[in-house]
């Protein structure tokens, strides 16, 4: 550890090689950070350069305090709330029903339901009956989000409310963390608010929506990019706060912040942790080649080691479960070619987003994705971020042709942002470094297009910093323009960009079909309540058609996750659907569902199922054939959901027959064979 004097000598605010104007700490006593505030040095140098005057203005040299920064965060929070309410038409919402209630959204809501009921998401006996749903079989490290569900569950146990509140909270948190990042880039307060709001309501957010809720909750990404930017500009990632005791100094210093951010990004999404690792490694190498400082490179390598350790820790429960119970290779299947199928493309980033409110733009997006291969999960940036992305991609070739004069602080920062953008794009584009990863390391990471949310923030940072520089340039002009106060012109420009950006990012798909979803939710709830009142508590219900879970092909347009919809309402039923595929104890419903109706119903009665629920929407004939087959054996459907989608057939006639022709021991032995539980044969 260097002393305070030694640290300031090596990392002083005028050391352009380290670009210490960037990412200065708000803590004046940090042993590794001499800066007075998050943007003071950058603002001072940029303003000096624009005006040709080496005297920093009073605003630039004024120390920043947490209180003086608070209004910026509050403004971001207010503007983000307003933007989300308008874009999503939240005044139409029914909060009890998930805004999106199909496909992967149902699976995510089921995580929340299990967490609210059991305290965690890894196991529930109410799915995959009689074995239960063991989520350890499907590797998953995004534990931050179930933890947030558990926190919100302190206020309500209604899964739909918790699910929707967390979705909206994701916008607000993304805006706040983007504010933290952009202020450390030296961006002005008003421009920071504008760009932070645009980041919070990025097209990525609405394209993912509640279907990919955990990816849509990307509020830890700006924190990770803060570390990466510090590394690429030569700032230290480790240090203890000065003028504090050993414990307090360690817990409040730079080291603690670094570890906390690495933990948060890893537990928010394994994808985001991997992307952070790629960018961090490139940033450390770049800074070392530029500055030749082994200590800084060692610090970045230490951060990478911590990131890897946290990722292993996040996956450790699944690893231990597989070691104890054997690997379930069929649960998580990836193909090496997926790395290119789910990558991103330059055109896909800059073209208008899908379902744009301008018909011509929406048609352009549809035409492109229809006629060109590999749409890559539609990674559109939005107009403002796309402008910044293109600008950052042009910096390197332009700088190579420019003069050799030392760049200003702004120029250094832009080059750092440009470098990170190049690394992100080259890694995640079709045939990029991601392909090599899938070839030689692992094909488990396939959705490389998700790097677009990192690129989005880098692009918005570039636009905001350029506009700030334009405002400072206007201040130096003679005549009337020169008399316009910087903060007024900056506010006007920021407001215009914000309005244009929000209009561009207000996608049609951002507005859920609240009424249809609420009607379906109420119909399912009515059906489940009636079913629960007609059967004994803890009854097992067999679901048809059988769809292996997760990630199996859709049936008549109904996804495998949709079989969990009824589970979201039940409190005393156990369902056959939702067991993680790949183990015999979870896969047994497949062969049984293919038996003739007489054998199927007898096997189900032997195992202990109380009845059968048919999802008519998942069948091309709306369940007509099954009704014809089951009615002679079980009688007509005893319950039908109000929307006619679900029909329930009681197995009681067959149960009575099985009970009268077999002993309890015979039924137990037969059930073990049918369900392939440990101890069974066959």
N, C-alpha and C positions, 0 to 999 in steps of 0.2 A: 504494500500500500504506500503510495506517495504521500508526502506531507502536503498540507494545504498550499504552501508556497511552491513546492515542486509541481503540484498539479496545475496551478494557475500558470506557471511558466510554460508548461508543455501544452496546455489546453486553453490559452488565453483567448479573449474575445476577438483579438485582431489576427489570430492565426488562420489565414485564409486556407491553408492546406487542409485544416481540419474542419473548416466551415463551421466554427463554433457559434456563428450567428444562428445556426439552425438548432432547434430542439434544446434551447437553454431551459434549465430547470426553474420552476417557480419557487424553489427553496434556495434562499440566498446562501445558506450555510452548507450546502452540499459540497463535500470535499472534491467532487469531480466536476462541479458546475459553478463557474463564477458569474454567470449571467444574471441580470436583474429581473428578467421576466421572459415569458414565452415568445415574445416577438420584438422586444425592444431593439436588440442589436441589428436584426434584419431590417426593421423599419428605418432605423437610423442610417444604415449604410445605403440602402436603396434610395432613400430620400436624398441623401447627400449626392449620390451619383446622378440622379435625375436633375437636380438643381445646380450641379457644379459647385456646390458649397460643402465644405468639409465640416461645417458646424451642425451637429445633430439638433433637430427641432426639439422643443420642450416635450411634445407628445411622445417622441421616440425614446427620450431618455428617462421619462417618468417611470419609476418602479411599478411593476404590476403586482398586485396582491390578489389573493383568492376572492376577496370581497369585490374588488374592482372588475374581476372577470365574471362574477356571478350573473350580472345582467345579460351577458352574451349567451350564457347557457339557458337562462330563463327565456330570452327572446327566441332561441332555437326551439325550445320546448313548446312555446306558444305557437310559433309559426308552423312547426311540424304537426301539431295537433290540428290546427286549422286546415292545413293542406290535406292531411289524411281524411278528415271529416268530409271535406268537399269532394276529393277524388273518389272515395268509397261510398259517398252518400250515406253516411252513418246514421242519419236521422231515420232511415228506413229500416235499420237493423233490428232483428229479433235476437237478443243476446243469449237466450237460453239454448238456441240451436246453433251449432257451428256454422260459420258463414259459408264454408265449403264442406259438403258432407258426402263426398264420393272419393273413391280411389285411395291414394296414400294419405289423404286428410283423415280418413276413418282410422287408419293404422296409427297415426300420430295421436288422434284423440283417444284411442284405446290405451296408448302409453300413459296418457294423463289419467284416464279412468282407473287403470291398475295402480298407478302411484297414489291417487287419492284414496283408494280402497285399502291397499295393502301397505302403503308407505314407500314402495319402490316398484319399478316396472319389470324386474327380471323374471318374476314368476307369478302366475295366477292359476288357480285351479278351475276357474270359470271358463277357460278356453282350452281347446284341444282335449276335451273330456274323452276318456277318464284320466288320461295321463297328465294333463295340464300343459300350459304354455311355458316352456323354458326358454327365455329369450337369450340365454347364454349361447344357444346354438347358432344365433345370427350375430356375428361380431358387431358391436355397437359401443361407441365410446362417447356419444354426445350427451353425457350425463348432466350437463349444466341445465338443460331444458326440463327434464323431469324434476330436477331440484327446484327450479323456479315454479313448476306446477305445484310442488309440495308446499312451497312458500305461499303461493296464492290460495292454496287449499285451506290455509288458516282462516280465510275470510268467507269461503263458500265451498260447498261440496258438489255444486252443480258443474258437471264436466264441461258442458257447452259454454258456460260463462267463463270458467277458468281458461278454456281453450281460446276463446275469442279475445279475452283481455290480454292474454300473453301475446297473441298475434299483433294487437295494436301497440302493446308495450314495446315490441320489437322495433317499431318505427321510431318511437321516442328515444329509446336507448341508442339506436344507430345515429340519430341526429346529435345526441350529446357526445358520444365518443368521436364522431367526425369533427365536432367543434374542438375537442381536445387536440386532435391531430392537426387540424388546419391552423389553430392558433400557434402551435409549435412550429409550423412552417412559416410563421411571420405574417399571416394574412390579417387584414384589417377586420375589426369586429363586424361591420355590416356585411362585408363580403363573406366572412366566415359563416354568418347566419344563413345567407342565401345558399351557399354551396353545401352546407350541412343538411339543410332541408331537402335539397335535390338528391343528396346521397341517401337520405332516409327513405325517400319515395322513389328510389331507382326502379326502372322497369323490372329489374331482377326480382325485386320484392314482390311485385304483383304477379309475375310469371310463376314464381315459386308458390306464393300464397300459403294457405294452410296445408296444401298438399305436401309441400316440402317445408313444413313449418320450421324445422331446426336449421335448415339452410337459409331460410328467409330471415331468421333471427341472427343476422350477421354483425351484431353490434360489437363484437370483439375484434373484428377485422381492423378497424382504425387503430386500436391499441397495438395490435401486432405490427402494423405498418409503421407506427411510431418507433418501435424498436428497430425495425429494418432500416428506416431512414436515418436513425442515429448511427447505426453501424456503417452505412454507406458513406456518411459524411465524416466518419472518423471520431464520433463521440463515444465516450466510454459507456458501457452497459452496466458496469458494476461500481459500487462505491457506497461508503457509509456516510450518513449525514453528520456533518461537523457540529461542534458545540452541543452535543447531546451525549448522553451516556451510551455505553456499549450496546445495551439492549435496545433502547429507544432509537439510537442512531442507525442500528441495523434494520429495525422494523420499519423505519420511515425513510430510509435511504434509497438510492438508485437500485441497489441489488434486490431489495424486497419488491420493488416495482417490476423489475425485469422478471423475476420468478412468478409473480402474480399474473402478469400478462401471459406468460408462456403456459401457465396452468389454465387460464380462462380460454385462450384460443384453442387449446387441445380439447378441453371438455365441451367446447361449443360445437366443434365438428372436426372429425379426423381429417377431412379434406382441407380445412383451413389450416390445421396444424402442419400438414405436409407442404402446402403452398408457402406458409411462413418459413418453414425450414429451407425450401429451395431459394427463396428470396434472401434469407439471412445468410446462407452460405455464399451466394453470389456477391452480396453486399460486403461481407467480410473480406473476400478475396480481392474485390475491386479496391477497397480502401487500403489494403496491404500493398498492392501493386503500386498504388499512387503514393502512399506515405512511408512505406517500409517500416512500419511500427509493429514488431512482433507482439508487443503487449496487447495492442488493440485486436489483432487477429486472434490471439489467445482468448480474449474476452468473448469474441463472437463464437469461437469454437466451444467455449464453456456454455454459452447460451444454447448452442445447438445440442450439446450433450444433455443439458437440462430438458430441452424440448423432447428429445428422444426418450429420456427417462420418464417424463410425464406421460408420453404417449404409450409407453410400455405399461406404466402403472394403470392407465385408463383401460387398457385391454387385458390386464392381468386376470380379472375375474373370469373372463371368457376363456382365457388360456388355461387357467386352473380347472375350470369346468370340463373343458375338452380333455385335459390330461386324466381327469378322474372318470369320465364317462365315455371316452373315445371321441374322435373327431366326427363332426357331422358335415362332411364335404358337400353334400347335396343342398345344404341350406343356403350357402353363399357361393353362387357360381358366377364367375366372370370370364370373359374371353379376352385374349390379348388385343384383338381388333377393336374392342370397345374403347380403347384409349384414343382411337381416331374417330370412331362413331360419335363419341361424346366429347370431342375437342371443340375448339372455337376457330373461327376464321375472321380475317380482317373485315370482309364485307359484312359478315353477320354482326360484328360489333358496331359498325357505323351506320348501317341501314336503319330505317324507322322500326320501332318496336311493333310486335304483333298487336292486332286490334287497336291500332292508332285511331284517334277520333277524326282525323282527316282521312276521308275515304281513299284518296289517291295514295297516301302513305301506307295505309293498311293493305291496299291492293298490291303495292310494290313488295311489301314484306311477304305476303302470301305467294305471289308469283315467284319470288326468289326461292323461298323454301320448298316450293312445289317442283321447280324445274332444276334446282341445283342440289347435289347430294349433301348429306351430313349437316343438317340444320343445327345439330349440337345443342339442343335444349334452348334454342332461341336466346342467345346471350347479348341482346341489344343493350347498348349503353345509355341511350337517350342522346338528344342532340347536343346538349351542353358538354357532357362528359366526352362525347365522340369528338367534338372540336378539340378538347384538351388532349385526347388520346392521339389524334393525328398530329397535333403540334409537337407532342413529346416524341413521336416517332420521327419527326423531321429534324430534331435538334442535333442528333449525332452527325448526320451527313452535312448539315449546314455548318456546324462548329468545325468540322474537319476542313472546310473551305474558308473559314473566317480567319481573321488575323490572330496572331499569337499573343495578343495582349491578355493579361490576366483577367479572368472574368470577375464581375462584381459578385457580391453575396447572392444576389438574385440569380445570376448566371450559374453559379456553382450549384445552387439549390435546384434549378431547372435541369441541369445535367444529371444530378442525382436522381430526380424524378424520372428523367428520360431513361437512364440506365435501368432502373427498376421496371419501367414499363416494357423495355425491350426484353428483359429476362422473363417477365411474366408472359409476354406474348410468345416468345420463342419456345418457352416451355410448354404452353398449353395449346398452341396452334396445331392444325392437322399436320402430322408427320414431324412434329417438333420433338423436343427432349422427352416429352411424355411417352412418345412411341418407344424410345430407347429404354425408358423405365419399365414399360410393359414387357419389352423383349428380354431384358437382362436382370431386372430386379423383382418386380411384382406386377401382376395384372389386377390386383385388388382395387387399386385406385384407377377409376376409369372416367369420372366426370370432370375432366380437366377444364371444360368450358366454364366451370364455376370460379375459375380464376378471374372471370370478368368483373366480379364485385371488388376485387383488389384494383384492377385497372380502372374501374369507375372512379374510385376515390383519388387515384393519382391524376386522372384526367381533370377532375373537378378542381383539384389543388392547382394545377397548371393554369386553368382558366381564371380562377380567382386571383392568383398572384399576378397574372398578366393584366387583368383589369385594374388591380390596385396600382400597378405601375403606370397604367394609362391615366389614372386619376391624378397621380403625382406629376405626370408630364403636363396635364392640363393646368395644374396649379402654377407652372412656370411660364405659361404663355402670356404674352403681353395683351393688354386690352381687357375687355369685359370678361373673357374666359378666365384670365389669370386672377380676377378678383373673386371668382366663385370659390367659396370655401371647400376644402378637400372633402370634408365629411359630408357636405350636402351633395356634391356631385357623386361621391362614392355611394351614398345611400340611394340616390336615384338610379344609378347604373345597376347596383345590386338588386334593387326592386324590379327593374325591368327584366334582368336576367332570370330572376326567380319566377316571375310571372310567366315568361316565355317557357322556361324549363318545366314548370308545373303543367302548363297547358300541353306541352309535348309529351309528358310522362303520365298524363291522365288517361290511362288506357281503358277501353271498354271492359276488358276482363277484370279490371280492378274492382268493379262493382259486382258483388255477389248477387245471385238471384235470391234475395232474402225471403220473399214470400214462398217460393217453391220449396226452399230448404226447410223453412219453418213448418210448412204443411207436412212435408215428409217426416220431419222429426216428431211432430205430434202424432201422426199416424202410427209410427213405429212404437212410440211410447204407449199409446192406447192399446196396441196389440200385445206388447210385452206385459203390461199390467194385467190385462185380461188372462193371459197365459199363466202368469204367476199365481193368479187367484184360483186357477182350475187344476193345478198340479201340486204335489207335495213340494216342500222346500228342498232345494239342492237337487231337483230333478235334472237329469241329463236329456238334452234335446239334440237330435241328429238333424243336420242341415243338408239339404239337397238344392241344387247340384253340389257335389263335393268339388272344392277347388283347393289344391295344395297351397299352403301359405308359408312364406311370402313369395312374390315375384313369379307367379304362374300366369299363363295366358288368360285373357279375359274370356268370359262366357256370355255370348250375346250382348257384348258391350258392357257387361258388369265385371268389375275388377275383383280380384281375389280378396282385397282388403274390405270390400263391401260386406263380406260375410260377418264382419265384426260389428256391424251397425246395431244389431239387436242387443249385443252385449253392453253397449253404452247405456242402455236403459234398465237392464235387469239387475236385481239385487239378490235373487235367490235361485238362479238357474245356472246350469253348466251347459256349454255348447260344444259340439264336436269340432267346429271350425276354429282356426287360429293356432293350432299346434304347429310348431316349426317343422317344416318338411325335412325329410332326409333320414329320420329314425323310424324303425318299424312301428313303434308305439304311436307315432304321429301320422304315419302313412296308411294305417290299416283302413280308414274310412274309404279310401279309393277303391280297393278290391271289393269291399262289402257293397258299396253303392252300385257296382256293376253286376251284382248278382240278380237273379230273377226276384221279383217282388216277394214271393213266399219265403225264399231263403234269406233275403235281406232283412225282412221284418223279424223273422225268427232269431237271426243272429243279434239284431239290435235289442230285442227283448231279453235275450240271454245275457248280454253285456250289462243290461240294466237301464237302458234308455226308456224314457217315458213316452216319447212321441217324436214325430218328424215334422220339421218346418220346411216348406218348399218355397224357394224364392222364385216366383213366377217370372220376374223380369229377367232372370238369368237364363231362361229357356226360350228357345225360338218359338215354341208353340204355347207359351204362357202357362206351361205346366199341365196342359190338357192330357198328354199321354200318362204322366204320373198319376193324375187324378183318376184316370180310367183304370190304372193298375192297382192303386192303393185302396180305392173305395170298396171293392168286393172283400178285401181282407180286413179293413179297419173301419169301414163306414165312411160317410162323407166328411169333408173337412169340418172339424168342430169349431174352429175359429178362423176368421179371415180379417186381415188388417183393413182399416177404413179405406185405404187407397187401393185395395184388392191385390197388393203385391205379394203378401205373405199368406200362406195357408197352413194351418196346423192339423195334423192327423194324429190322434191318440193311438198308441200301441197297446192299449189295455186289452182288446180281444186276444191278441197274440201273447201278451204277458200272461193272461189267465191260462192259456193253453200250455205254455212253457212251464209254468209253475206246477201244473197238474201232472206233467209227464216227466219231470226230472227232479232230482234232489238238489239241495243247496250246494253240495260239494261238486256235483256234476256240472252245475251251472258255473261255478267258480272256475273249474278246470277248463271248461269250454270257453269262457270269457277270456282267460289268459291266452288261449290259442288264437282266438279271433283278433284280439287287440295287440298281440305280440308283446305283452308286458313281460318283464323279467320273471322267469320261472315257468313261462308257457312253452309250448312245443309248436314247431312248425313255423 
